[in-house]
Amino acid sequence: MTVNQWESWVQKRLSEVEEALDRFVPADAPAGLGDAMRYAVLGGGKRLRPVLVLAACEAVQGHREAALRAAVAVELIHAYSLVHDDMPCMDNDMLRRGKPTVHVQFGEAQAMLAGDAMQALAFEVLTPETGVPPELQARLVRLLARAAGQEGMAGGQAIDLASVGKPLTETALRDMHRRKTGALLQCSVLMGAACGDAGEVGWQALSDYGAAIGLAFQVVDDILDCTQESAVLGKTAGKDEDANKPTYVSALGLEAANQYAQRLYTEAMQALDRSGLSVGCLAWLAGRVVDRQY
């Protein structure tokens, strides 16, 4: 397909995800909690994770309703993590997705509760009474829980906080970001693949693809953090350097970090080549991950 056709494909999926998020995230949660939740997750963000879910589902011709629910769930987990990461006890950030962070807008207690509620809602969305086979529900829940917990995102964030002001080897840095950022991106691909039958070879190839782009996303994030302005990024630029956090740029240098991102892109494409699946959309998304400017 042409670039315009791929862009049209993405826009349709983004509209689906946005409509589903609007439907699932309640406005009527008590004491203003719904307002904080909706502020945190609606109307902003790249939505890369949910689009990866839908793209992988299409590659395996999978269960569409399950995939859309998985797309919503993974975005809820991602959004909750941003709310908590931005709080004063962690990264203490004031800007996210081009607007004040949730704790700035609603207060720290409400931000904490909004994150808690979005995490719980993610698993509620994955487990409807009807429409998705129970075995598939359980598999999706297991994939997401593992990626979000101590083996994945939360564990990586713990390492990140413990590493402030400390030099990390490239191996240690890769392990941290494989958990903190990569696990949820890889999980997005695998949740989509779980909605159909990828086969053993296809599953492993998609897992390798997800691991490569998950790490590439973080490498590019580190590059953009020190090369772009806050207005472009929609979040505070240079905050990792100011906080004395280890990054791929501080560990490798800017040029080497760019080269590493390209190597990871190559790894992702090689994984897709051996998948035996129709993966054009996933290949195009890998390019967007590496070439993005915000």
C-alpha positions, 0 to 999 in steps of 0.5 A: 500500500502507499503511505497515504493508504497506511495513514488511512489504515492507522486513522481508522484504527485510531478512531476505533480505539478512541471510540472504545475508550470513550465508551469504556472509561466512565464519566460517572465514577464517584467524587470526580474520579471519572473526570480524572480518569477520562482526562488521563486517557482520552484525547491524546497520546500516540496510541501505538500500543492499541494499534499494534494489538489490532495490527497483530490481530489482523496478521493472524485473522483473529477475534476482532472484539477480543482484540479491540478490548485488548487494545483498550486494556493495554492503553489503560495500563499505559495511561495509568503508568504515566499518571503514576510516573508523573507524580512527585514521588516518582518523576515529578513532571508537570506536562504530559501529552501537551497538558498539565499532568493529572496530579497538577490538574486534580491533586495527588490523591485523585491522580493516584486513585485514577491510576488505580482505577484505570488498572482495574478497569483494564482487566474488567474490559478484558473479561466480558460476560459474553462475546469473548471465549473464557480461554482467550480472556484468561490468556489475554489477562495473563499476558497483560498482567505479566507485562505490567507487573514486576517482571515488566513495566513496574519492575523496570520503573523500580530499576529506573528509580533506583538507578538515578545518579548511577552509571549503568552498563549497556546490558543493565540499561537494556534490561531496565528498558526491556521491562519498563517500556519494551514489555508492554509494547511486546505484550501489545503485539502478542495480545493481538496475536493471541486473538488468532492462530499465529502458529509456533513459528509466527508466535516466536517471530512476532515476539521477537518483533515486539521485543525489538520495536519495544526497545527501539521505542525507548532508544528513540525516546531517549534521543528525542528527549535531548534533541526536541523541545517540550512543545514538540514532545508534549512532555518536558524535554531534557528531564532525564538528563536533569534528573541524572538518569541513565539513558541510551544517549548518556551511555552510548552517545547520540550517534551510536544511539541512532545506529542502535535504533536502526539495528533494532529496526532491522531486527524487527523487520527480519523477525517479520520476514520469518513469521510467514504471516501477512505483516505489512501493517506491522512493518509500517508501524516499525518504521514509524517507531524509529522515524518519529519526531515526538 
